[in-house]
Amino acid sequence: MKQQALVKPGEFEMQEVEQPSAGPGKALVRIRNVGVCGSDLHFFHGDFPLPPGFVLGHECAGEVAALGEGVTGFEVGDRVAVEVLDVCLRCRHCRSGNYHLCPKRRGNGITDNGAFGEYLAVQSYGLHKLPPEVDFELGALCEPMAVAVHGLRLVDVRFGDRVAVLGAGTIGLMAVAAAKAMGATYIAATARHPQQREMALALGADEVFGDDAAGIRAIGKATKGADVVVETVGGNANTLADALTVVGVGGRISVLGVFSQPVQIHPITFFTKEPTVVGSNCYGRSGRQSDYELAIEIMRRNAESLRACITHRFPLADVAQAFATANDKTSGAIKVQVVHG
């Protein structure tokens, strides 16, 4: 099969390799769509170390090509979204549904080769059948939606909440749509680029402000002290401090952004506002419905509005161009996907 390997920061190489097999408990998935994630861009630029020749890609969907020994509930040809986590299923975190916190957790496109190849062998418990309304490109978008769903569940977004979303990249936009689905009464967001502002409004934001200091002041005033703040920027931004500025007294902050360096906040804010601040890492299962299952349901109900988030599509041969486009927001990019034939 063909795969695109990151041979060094900023450089991909198309390789011909042996197709993986579906071992016991696993399924072989023919990848159809895979998204370029912000974390993929960090890896691409060398911000986080990777071994040479690593295959990125964890936002993916496809069809079952083969089933390993012991796999039940699926058939060859099933259309699936792929949850790429590989966990022990035995530790206290796995048994409680917080399998994303498993100390032995691995993940395709994160620690093991991912979906920028034609086939991927995954644990069968990571497969989720797609309803008819959700095609492969929407199926691949379910992964960032599940990230947003998990972050909002951690801070118990509910009917009547005033929610502020800092950042309008893919995760921020998914957080807007998820907050709307969970019953938030008022949603405001910050955005840097025009296409992000327009998409946030289309997905349910009531107002969108700039991401500068004036925008932070405005979103705090508009929400009258937000019940919930969702931080989605990370990197080297000042958005954790911004979240503490925007949140109301006794409010909740969910931190989804991946920060690349330590950030500075003023401890007096904790004393005066008593906020709850929760880090959010990936997705798991909360109660009877997993984060991924809820993400797929939100995708099903809002298929066409969410499809508009996918602004660019490239073939596997043009992965380098896909990454360049995703990295350059002046291109109008929101979500860039690679489409396997």
C-alpha positions in Angstrom: 0.0 0.0 0.0 1.0 3.7 -0.3 1.6 5.9 2.7 3.0 9.4 3.2 5.7 9.4 5.8 7.2 12.5 7.5 10.9 11.9 6.9 11.9 15.1 8.7 10.1 18.3 9.8 8.5 19.9 6.8 9.1 17.0 4.4 6.9 14.1 3.4 7.9 11.0 1.3 5.5 8.7 -0.5 6.4 5.1 0.3 5.3 1.7 -0.8 5.0 -0.6 2.2 3.4 -3.9 3.1 -0.3 -3.6 3.9 -1.0 -4.3 7.6 -3.1 -7.3 8.6 -6.0 -7.5 11.1 -4.7 -9.3 14.1 -6.8 -10.7 16.9 -9.2 -8.2 18.2 -8.4 -5.8 15.4 -10.0 -4.6 12.1 -8.3 -3.5 8.9 -9.8 -0.2 7.7 -9.6 1.1 4.2 -9.1 4.8 4.9 -11.2 7.1 2.8 -10.9 10.5 4.5 -8.4 11.9 7.0 -8.2 15.4 8.4 -5.1 17.6 9.0 -5.2 18.4 12.7 -3.5 21.3 14.5 -1.4 18.8 16.4 -0.3 17.3 13.0 0.9 20.8 12.1 3.0 20.9 15.4 4.5 17.6 14.4 5.1 18.7 10.9 7.0 21.8 12.1 9.1 19.8 14.5 7.6 21.4 17.6 7.2 17.9 19.1 9.7 15.2 18.4 8.9 12.2 16.1 11.0 9.4 14.7 11.9 9.9 11.1 9.4 8.2 8.7 6.4 8.5 11.1 3.0 8.5 9.5 0.6 11.1 10.9 -3.2 11.2 10.7 -5.7 10.5 13.5 -9.0 12.1 12.2 -10.2 9.4 10.0 -13.0 7.4 8.6 -13.3 4.5 6.1 -14.7 1.1 5.5 -13.9 -2.2 7.1 -11.7 -4.3 4.8 -11.0 -7.3 7.1 -11.8 -8.5 10.6 -9.3 -10.2 12.9 -10.0 -13.2 15.1 -12.6 -12.6 17.8 -14.1 -9.4 16.3 -17.9 -9.3 16.3 -20.5 -6.7 15.5 -19.0 -5.6 12.2 -18.9 -6.8 8.7 -16.5 -6.2 5.8 -17.8 -3.1 4.0 -19.2 -1.3 7.1 -18.7 2.4 7.0 -16.9 3.5 10.2 -15.4 6.4 12.0 -12.2 5.4 13.7 -11.3 6.2 17.3 -7.6 5.6 17.2 -6.8 4.9 20.9 -5.2 1.6 21.9 -5.6 1.0 25.7 -5.2 -1.8 28.2 -8.9 -2.1 29.1 -7.9 -3.4 32.6 -6.7 -0.4 34.6 -9.0 1.7 36.8 -9.2 4.4 34.2 -10.3 2.0 31.5 -12.8 0.3 33.7 -14.4 3.6 34.7 -14.8 4.8 31.1 -11.9 7.2 31.3 -9.8 5.0 29.0 -8.2 8.0 27.4 -6.3 8.3 30.7 -4.9 4.8 30.5 -1.2 4.8 31.4 -0.5 2.4 28.5 -2.5 4.5 26.0 -1.2 4.6 22.5 -2.7 6.0 19.4 -2.5 5.8 15.6 -1.0 9.0 14.3 0.2 10.0 17.8 2.5 7.3 19.0 2.0 4.7 16.2 1.7 5.2 12.5 -1.6 6.8 11.5 -4.0 7.3 8.6 -2.0 9.1 5.9 -1.8 5.7 4.3 -4.3 3.6 2.4 -5.0 1.1 5.2 -4.9 1.1 9.0 -5.2 -1.8 11.5 -7.0 -0.6 14.6 -8.5 -2.1 17.8 -12.1 -3.1 16.9 -13.4 -1.3 20.0 -12.4 1.9 18.3 -14.8 1.5 15.4 -18.1 3.4 15.2 -20.6 2.6 12.5 -21.7 5.7 10.6 -25.4 6.4 10.0 -26.6 7.1 6.4 -26.5 10.8 6.9 -22.8 10.8 7.8 -20.5 10.1 4.9 -16.7 9.5 5.1 -15.7 13.2 5.2 -18.2 13.9 8.0 -17.0 10.7 9.7 -13.5 12.0 9.8 -14.8 15.2 11.3 -16.3 13.3 14.2 -12.8 13.0 15.9 -12.4 16.8 16.6 -16.1 16.9 17.4 -15.5 14.2 20.1 -12.7 16.2 21.5 -15.0 19.2 21.9 -17.9 17.1 23.3 -15.5 15.7 25.9 -14.3 19.1 26.9 -17.9 20.4 27.3 -19.0 17.4 29.2 -16.2 17.9 31.8 -17.6 21.3 32.6 -21.3 20.2 32.4 -22.5 22.5 29.8 -26.3 22.6 30.1 -29.5 24.5 29.2 -29.3 28.2 30.0 -25.5 28.4 30.1 -23.7 31.4 28.6 -20.7 30.0 26.9 -17.6 31.7 25.6 -15.3 29.8 23.1 -11.8 31.2 22.7 -10.5 30.4 19.3 -12.4 29.4 16.1 -10.1 26.7 14.6 -11.7 23.3 14.1 -11.9 22.5 17.8 -13.4 25.9 18.6 -16.0 25.6 15.9 -16.9 22.0 17.0 -17.2 23.4 20.5 -19.7 26.1 19.3 -21.8 23.4 17.6 -21.6 21.1 20.6 -22.5 23.8 23.0 -25.5 24.6 20.9 -26.5 21.0 20.8 -26.2 20.8 24.6 -28.6 23.7 25.2 -26.4 26.7 25.8 -28.6 29.8 25.6 -25.9 32.2 24.5 -22.7 31.4 22.7 -19.9 33.9 21.9 -16.6 33.1 20.3 -13.3 34.8 19.3 -11.9 34.4 15.8 -8.8 35.7 14.0 -9.9 35.1 10.3 -13.0 36.0 8.4 -13.9 32.4 7.4 -13.7 31.4 11.0 -16.0 34.2 12.1 -18.6 33.3 9.4 -18.4 29.6 10.3 -18.8 30.2 14.0 -22.0 32.2 13.3 -23.3 29.5 10.9 -22.8 26.8 13.6 -24.7 28.7 16.3 -22.6 31.4 17.8 -24.7 34.5 18.7 -21.7 36.9 18.4 -18.1 36.6 17.3 -15.3 39.0 18.4 -11.7 39.4 17.5 -9.0 37.5 19.4 -7.1 40.6 20.5 -7.3 42.4 23.9 -10.3 44.4 22.8 -12.1 41.2 21.7 -11.4 39.6 25.1 -12.9 42.6 26.9 -15.9 42.5 24.5 -16.6 38.8 25.0 -16.4 39.2 28.7 -18.9 42.0 28.6 -21.2 40.2 26.2 -21.4 37.1 28.3 -21.7 39.2 31.5 -19.2 36.8 33.0 -19.4 33.5 31.2 -20.8 30.4 32.9 -18.4 28.3 30.8 -15.3 29.3 28.9 -13.8 26.8 26.4 -10.1 27.5 25.6 -9.1 25.9 22.3 -6.0 27.9 21.2 -3.0 26.6 23.1 0.4 27.0 21.5 2.1 30.0 23.0 -1.1 32.1 23.3 -2.2 34.0 26.4 -5.7 32.4 26.2 -5.6 30.6 29.6 -5.2 34.0 31.3 -7.9 35.3 28.9 -10.2 32.6 30.0 -9.8 33.6 33.6 -10.7 37.1 32.7 -13.8 36.1 30.8 -15.2 33.5 33.2 -17.8 34.6 35.7 -17.7 34.1 39.4 -18.0 30.4 40.2 -17.8 29.6 36.4 -16.1 26.7 34.7 -13.2 26.6 32.3 -12.4 23.7 30.0 -8.9 23.8 28.5 -8.7 22.0 25.2 -5.7 23.9 23.6 -2.3 22.1 23.5 0.2 24.6 24.9 3.7 24.3 23.7 5.3 26.3 26.6 4.4 27.3 30.2 1.8 30.1 30.5 1.5 32.8 33.2 -1.7 33.5 35.1 -2.4 35.7 38.1 -3.4 33.5 41.1 -5.5 36.2 42.7 -8.1 35.4 40.0 -8.7 32.0 41.5 -9.2 33.5 44.9 -11.7 36.1 43.8 -13.7 34.1 41.2 -13.4 30.6 42.5 -13.5 29.1 39.0 -13.3 25.4 38.2 -10.5 24.8 35.7 -10.4 21.4 34.0 -7.9 20.1 31.5 -9.5 18.1 28.7 -7.5 15.3 27.0 -9.0 13.5 24.0 -12.3 11.6 24.6 -13.7 8.7 26.6 -17.1 7.4 27.8 -19.3 9.3 30.2 -22.3 7.3 31.3 -24.2 5.2 28.7 -23.1 7.2 25.7 -19.4 7.7 24.7 -18.1 11.1 23.6 -17.6 9.6 20.1 -21.2 8.4 20.0 -22.5 11.8 20.9 -20.2 13.4 18.4 -21.6 11.2 15.6 -25.2 12.1 16.7 -24.4 15.8 16.6 -22.8 15.3 13.1 -26.0 13.4 11.9 -28.3 16.2 13.1 -26.2 19.0 11.6 -24.6 17.3 8.6 -24.7 20.1 6.1 -23.8 23.0 8.3 -20.8 21.0 9.7 -19.8 19.9 6.2 -19.1 23.6 5.4 -16.2 23.4 7.8 -14.3 21.2 5.3 -12.9 23.8 3.0 -10.2 21.9 1.1 -9.7 18.4 -0.1 -6.5 16.8 -1.5 -5.5 13.4 -2.7 -2.9 11.3 -0.8 -0.2 12.3 -3.3 -0.6 15.9 -2.3 -0.3 15.7 1.4 2.5 18.3 1.4 0.1 20.8 -0.3 -2.7 19.8 2.2 -0.4 20.7 5.1 0.7 24.0 3.5 -2.9 25.0 3.0 -3.9 24.0 6.5 -1.0 26.1 7.8 -1.9 29.2 5.9 -5.3 30.5 7.1 -5.1 33.3 4.5 -6.0 30.4 2.1 -9.5 30.4 3.6 -8.8 27.0 5.2 -10.8 25.7 8.2 -10.6 21.9 7.9 -8.3 20.4 5.3 -8.8 16.7 4.5 -6.9 14.2 2.5 -9.2 12.0 0.4 -8.0 8.5 -0.4 -9.4 7.2 -3.8 
